[in-house]
Amino acid sequence: MNFYPTKVARIGGVALALASLVAPSIASANTSSIHVTRKAKVSTVLPTVSNHPGVAPVIGKPSGPAPTTLISKDIIVGKGAAALTSSTVTAQYVVMSWKTGVVYQTSWTAQPFTAPLSNLILGWQKGIPGMKIGGRRLFVIPPALAYGAQGAGNIPANETLVFVVDLLGVK
C-alpha cells in the first residue's frame, strides 16, 4: 500500500497534507495465491518458583527466548540485614539451564554456600546487593554475566542460567 498526497488544507496557518491510500496494481497476479505470513511473537516466560521459606524451591521450566540482560525478581522479600557489594554471603541455591530446565547444581542437598560476593560470577555480584536475609530471589543470568564461552564444570559454554537463591546470612 502507498500513501499519496491528494489535498492540502490550511488550519490556523499550518499546511496539512491529506493523503489517500492507494493499493498497488496487481493486474496480472492471481489473487488466490497471495498469502500473508505473520511471525508469531514468542515471548519470554520466567519460570515459576515456590515461595516456602526454608524448603528447597520448586522451579518450573522457563520458555521462550532467553533474556540477554540480568533479570532479578524477589519471590520472598527478606526482613533481615541487606547484602552489600562488599558482603560475604551465606545462601542456599539451585542453578538450572534456561534452555533445557536441567538442574546443574543445588546446595540444598549438602550445606549452605558461603563466599565473598566479590569472588562470585557477575550475575551474583549485580543481583545480590540489596537482598535481605530471609529472602528468596530468582535470577536469570546471561552467559556474559555467568560462565561465558568457557563454561564451568557441568555447565556448558554460553549457557543462560536460572538461579534461585535463598539468602541466609551476610557479613
C-alpha positions in Angstrom: 0.0 0.0 0.0 1.2 3.5 -0.8 0.2 6.9 0.5 -0.1 9.8 -2.0 -0.9 13.4 -1.0 -4.2 14.4 -2.6 -5.1 17.7 -1.0 -3.5 20.4 1.1 -5.6 22.1 3.8 -4.6 25.0 6.0 -5.6 25.1 9.6 -4.6 28.2 11.6 -1.8 28.9 9.1 -0.4 25.4 9.2 -0.4 23.4 5.9 -1.5 19.8 6.3 -1.2 17.3 3.5 -4.2 14.9 3.4 -3.4 11.5 1.9 -5.3 8.8 0.3 -4.4 5.1 0.5 -3.8 3.6 -2.9 -3.3 -0.1 -3.4 -0.5 -1.2 -5.8 -1.7 -2.6 -9.1 -1.8 -6.4 -9.2 -3.5 -6.7 -12.6 -1.7 -9.9 -13.7 -1.5 -11.5 -10.3 -3.7 -14.4 -9.3 -5.1 -13.1 -6.0 -6.0 -16.5 -4.7 -2.3 -17.3 -4.5 -1.3 -14.3 -2.4 -0.6 -15.3 1.2 0.2 -13.0 4.1 2.6 -14.7 6.6 3.0 -13.3 10.1 5.6 -14.4 12.5 4.0 -15.2 15.9 5.9 -13.2 18.5 7.3 -15.6 21.0 7.6 -14.0 24.5 9.9 -14.9 27.3 8.2 -16.5 30.3 10.1 -16.7 33.5 10.0 -19.9 35.5 7.6 -20.2 38.4 9.3 -20.6 41.8 7.7 -21.9 45.0 7.7 -19.5 48.0 8.0 -21.7 51.0 10.9 -20.4 53.3 13.4 -22.9 54.4 12.3 -25.5 51.9 14.2 -26.2 48.6 12.4 -24.3 45.8 10.4 -26.0 43.1 11.2 -24.3 39.8 9.2 -24.5 36.7 10.8 -24.6 33.2 11.2 -21.2 31.5 10.1 -20.8 27.9 10.7 -18.5 25.0 13.9 -16.8 24.1 16.5 -16.4 26.9 16.9 -12.9 28.3 20.1 -11.1 27.3 20.2 -9.0 30.4 20.2 -9.8 34.1 16.7 -10.5 35.4 16.2 -10.3 39.2 12.8 -11.0 40.8 12.1 -11.3 44.5 10.0 -14.4 45.4 10.2 -13.8 49.1 11.3 -10.4 50.5 13.6 -10.9 53.4 13.3 -9.0 56.7 16.9 -9.2 57.9 20.1 -7.2 57.0 20.7 -6.4 53.4 23.7 -7.7 51.4 26.2 -5.1 50.2 28.6 -5.4 47.3 31.4 -5.9 49.9 29.4 -8.7 51.8 30.3 -12.3 52.4 27.1 -14.1 51.8 25.7 -17.4 53.1 23.0 -18.9 50.8 21.2 -21.9 49.6 20.8 -22.0 45.8 19.6 -24.0 42.8 21.1 -23.4 39.3 19.5 -24.7 36.2 19.6 -24.3 32.4 17.3 -21.8 30.8 17.3 -23.9 27.6 16.7 -27.4 29.0 15.4 -26.9 32.5 18.1 -29.3 33.8 19.3 -28.6 37.3 23.1 -28.3 37.3 23.7 -27.8 41.0 22.0 -27.3 44.3 23.3 -26.6 47.7 20.1 -27.9 49.3 21.4 -31.5 49.2 24.6 -30.5 51.0 25.4 -27.4 53.0 24.7 -23.7 52.5 27.2 -21.9 50.4 29.4 -19.1 51.9 31.7 -16.8 49.9 32.6 -13.2 49.4 30.3 -11.7 46.8 33.3 -10.2 45.0 34.5 -13.8 44.3 31.3 -14.9 42.6 30.1 -14.5 39.0 29.0 -11.1 37.9 25.3 -12.1 37.9 25.5 -12.6 41.7 27.6 -9.5 42.2 25.0 -7.4 40.4 21.9 -9.3 41.6 22.5 -10.0 45.3 23.2 -6.4 46.7 20.1 -5.1 48.4 18.7 -8.6 49.0 17.8 -9.2 52.7 18.4 -12.2 54.9 15.4 -14.5 54.7 14.7 -13.5 51.1 14.4 -15.8 48.0 15.3 -14.3 44.7 15.1 -15.6 41.1 17.9 -14.6 38.8 18.2 -15.2 35.1 21.8 -14.7 34.2 23.0 -14.4 30.6 26.3 -16.1 29.7 28.3 -12.8 29.7 27.4 -12.4 33.5 27.9 -16.1 34.2 30.5 -18.5 32.8 30.6 -17.2 29.3 32.3 -19.1 26.4 34.4 -21.3 28.8 31.5 -22.8 30.8 32.3 -24.3 34.2 32.2 -27.9 35.4 29.0 -29.4 34.1 27.7 -26.0 32.9 28.2 -25.8 29.1 29.6 -22.7 27.4 27.3 -19.8 26.6 24.6 -21.1 28.9 21.9 -18.8 30.2 21.4 -19.8 33.9 18.4 -19.7 36.2 19.4 -19.3 39.8 17.1 -19.3 42.8 18.9 -18.0 45.9 17.8 -18.0 49.5 19.9 -15.6 51.5 20.7 -17.0 54.9 23.4 -14.6 56.2 25.6 -11.6 55.4 28.9 -10.4 56.9 
